[in-house]
Amino acid sequence: MTRKLRIGLIGSGFIARCHVYGYRTMLSVFPEAAAQPELELVADMTDDLAKAAAEKFGFRRATGDWRKLVADPAVDIVDICVPSHLHKEMALAAIAAGKHVYCEKPVGLNGGEASEIAAAAARAGVKSLVGYSYLRNPLIAFARKLIQEGAIGEVTHFRGAHNEDYMADPAAPFVWRCDSAIAGKAGALGDLGSHIISIARVLVGEIASVCGATKTVVAERSLGGGRTRKVENEDQAQFLVEFVGGATGHIEASRVATGSHMDITYEIVGTHGQIQFDGERMNEIRFYSDKDPVDRRGFRTIYTGPAHPPFGNFVPGTAHGIGFNDQKVIEAYELMELVAADRPTGPDFTDAATISRILDAVLQSAAERRWVKVAAA
Ligand SMILES: NC(=O)c1ccc[n+]([C@@H]2O[C@H](COP(=O)([O-])OP(=O)(O)OC[C@H]3O[C@@H](n4cnc5c(N)ncnc54)[C@H](O)[C@@H]3O)[C@@H](O)[C@H]2O)c1
């Protein structure tokens, strides 16, 4: 019989629902998985919120106290889906209780917190997985394969963006993402920039130094009732990148990019070709090779299909398409394989800590208006 791994989910907001979608859908997509997730216990801020979540999502039990969840002997994996200021305390408590931890990005408020969590997990020997969802798009593995096979030659440049417009309207209210004590000092950079950095690291390699600029476009936002509050982190950021391997890059992140709904985009230029991906067309990638005969050189569009695992698990036909939440289905499967079959995957807390130190370096660079080296672990 397939092993069961009992999930303790903390939080029942937006991304928690995506995690539940992943757990519940996983079995029909990956029946071969080394384990099945069991929805054991859910925690939220109050008993009532947790009970409502348990009923909606199908968890066996509910609690208004996340500490009880972390200590519960019937929980194998603690799944943290709450705002960043709570990640550290919850993750450290879960690790101390010997639980494996699945945590949402960016992990903690800054590089220091994320590094502390990574070190504790390493000492305790527990496994960790961080929800950098977009790495689960099968086209990431395909782009990596193209690069590793030398299909674009030596990588010389990375241009990446994660721009959205969820706060483009100046009338959009003040939310926890604007509060540096809850979301961290990195605003769009922490929420969105961290995703495109996760992609840059997987496709091009480690980042050595950065030179950035940030801007808060809407200085104050509404609290309702005619009151406003100062926005405490940036709406948009951009930075130049030097990769350890010698390539250069440019990365940007914005939550006020009017008209860009899901612009998680990358272009990787090599000495013999280029790869282009546009997040609003997440089932296709464009590839250019200078090995093509000169009279027909040009970008070709490759649609995701069974040739790009694990797409074939979802549907046997090329270009039938997968969506945002399917990335969480793949992530849930990877979690089961990591914990039950000891099959390494990423990103783990160590990767998340590296990404957070890059965010810190961009903020420092923007404040001091100079290039900054990314701090070592
Ligand atoms: N991977 C992705 O694509 C992605 C997308 C969105 C959010 N996120 C990340 O997920 C995390 C949560 O974001 P969200 O959008 O789901 O937020 P949200 O505001 O929708 O939900 C947060 C949840 O945490 C609960 N919560 C708050 N304090 C709590 C406490 N003390 N104990 C128990 N529960 C508590 C809230 O009641 C709510 O259910 C953040 O780290 C965010 O960066 C990741």
The ligand as a MOL file (V3000), in Angstrom:
LIG
                    3D

  0  0  0     0  0            999 V3000
M  V30 BEGIN CTAB
M  V30 COUNTS 44 48 0 0 0
M  V30 BEGIN ATOM
M  V30 1 N 4.2130 30.6380 -4.7030 0
M  V30 2 C 3.3940 31.5850 -5.0920 0
M  V30 3 O 3.1440 31.7790 -6.2910 0
M  V30 4 C 2.7250 32.4570 -4.0510 0
M  V30 5 C 1.5850 33.2120 -4.3670 0
M  V30 6 C 0.9700 33.9550 -3.3530 0
M  V30 7 C 1.4920 33.9770 -2.0730 0
M  V30 8 N 2.6360 33.2740 -1.7980 0 CHG=1
M  V30 9 C 3.2150 33.2920 -0.4390 0
M  V30 10 O 2.3340 32.6120 0.4470 0
M  V30 11 C 2.3570 33.2110 1.7340 0
M  V30 12 C 0.9290 33.5950 2.1220 0
M  V30 13 O 0.3850 34.4510 1.1410 0
M  V30 14 P -1.1840 34.4360 0.7760 0
M  V30 15 O -1.3080 35.2250 -0.4890 0
M  V30 16 O -1.7410 33.0780 0.8220 0 CHG=-1
M  V30 17 O -1.7500 35.3020 1.9980 0
M  V30 18 P -3.2460 35.3960 2.4960 0
M  V30 19 O -3.3380 36.6960 3.2010 0
M  V30 20 O -4.2140 35.0990 1.3910 0
M  V30 21 O -3.3830 34.1970 3.5430 0
M  V30 22 C -2.6550 34.1630 4.7300 0
M  V30 23 C -3.2850 33.1370 5.6750 0
M  V30 24 O -2.4810 33.0490 6.8580 0
M  V30 25 C -3.3740 33.0780 7.9660 0
M  V30 26 N -2.6560 33.5090 9.1670 0
M  V30 27 C -2.1690 34.7460 9.4650 0
M  V30 28 N -1.6220 34.7480 10.6820 0
M  V30 29 C -1.7390 33.4830 11.1760 0
M  V30 30 C -1.3690 32.8670 12.3910 0
M  V30 31 N -0.7610 33.5470 13.3530 0
M  V30 32 N -1.6450 31.5450 12.5650 0
M  V30 33 C -2.2690 30.8500 11.5960 0
M  V30 34 N -2.6420 31.3860 10.4080 0
M  V30 35 C -2.3900 32.6890 10.2160 0
M  V30 36 C -4.4820 34.0320 7.5320 0
M  V30 37 O -5.6250 33.9750 8.3430 0
M  V30 38 C -4.7150 33.4980 6.1150 0
M  V30 39 O -5.5090 32.3340 6.1400 0
M  V30 40 C 3.3320 34.3910 1.6170 0
M  V30 41 O 4.5850 33.9740 2.0580 0
M  V30 42 C 3.3630 34.6900 0.1280 0
M  V30 43 O 4.5750 35.2920 -0.2960 0
M  V30 44 C 3.2320 32.5110 -2.7530 0
M  V30 END ATOM
M  V30 BEGIN BOND
M  V30 1 1 1 2
M  V30 2 2 2 3
M  V30 3 1 2 4
M  V30 4 1 4 5
M  V30 5 2 4 44
M  V30 6 2 5 6
M  V30 7 1 6 7
M  V30 8 2 7 8
M  V30 9 1 8 9
M  V30 10 1 8 44
M  V30 11 1 9 10
M  V30 12 1 9 42
M  V30 13 1 10 11
M  V30 14 1 11 12
M  V30 15 1 11 40
M  V30 16 1 12 13
M  V30 17 1 13 14
M  V30 18 2 14 15
M  V30 19 1 14 16
M  V30 20 1 14 17
M  V30 21 1 17 18
M  V30 22 2 18 19
M  V30 23 1 18 20
M  V30 24 1 18 21
M  V30 25 1 21 22
M  V30 26 1 22 23
M  V30 27 1 23 24
M  V30 28 1 23 38
M  V30 29 1 24 25
M  V30 30 1 25 26
M  V30 31 1 25 36
M  V30 32 1 26 27
M  V30 33 1 26 35
M  V30 34 2 27 28
M  V30 35 1 28 29
M  V30 36 1 29 30
M  V30 37 2 29 35
M  V30 38 1 30 31
M  V30 39 2 30 32
M  V30 40 1 32 33
M  V30 41 2 33 34
M  V30 42 1 34 35
M  V30 43 1 36 37
M  V30 44 1 36 38
M  V30 45 1 38 39
M  V30 46 1 40 41
M  V30 47 1 40 42
M  V30 48 1 42 43
M  V30 END BOND
M  V30 END CTAB
M  END
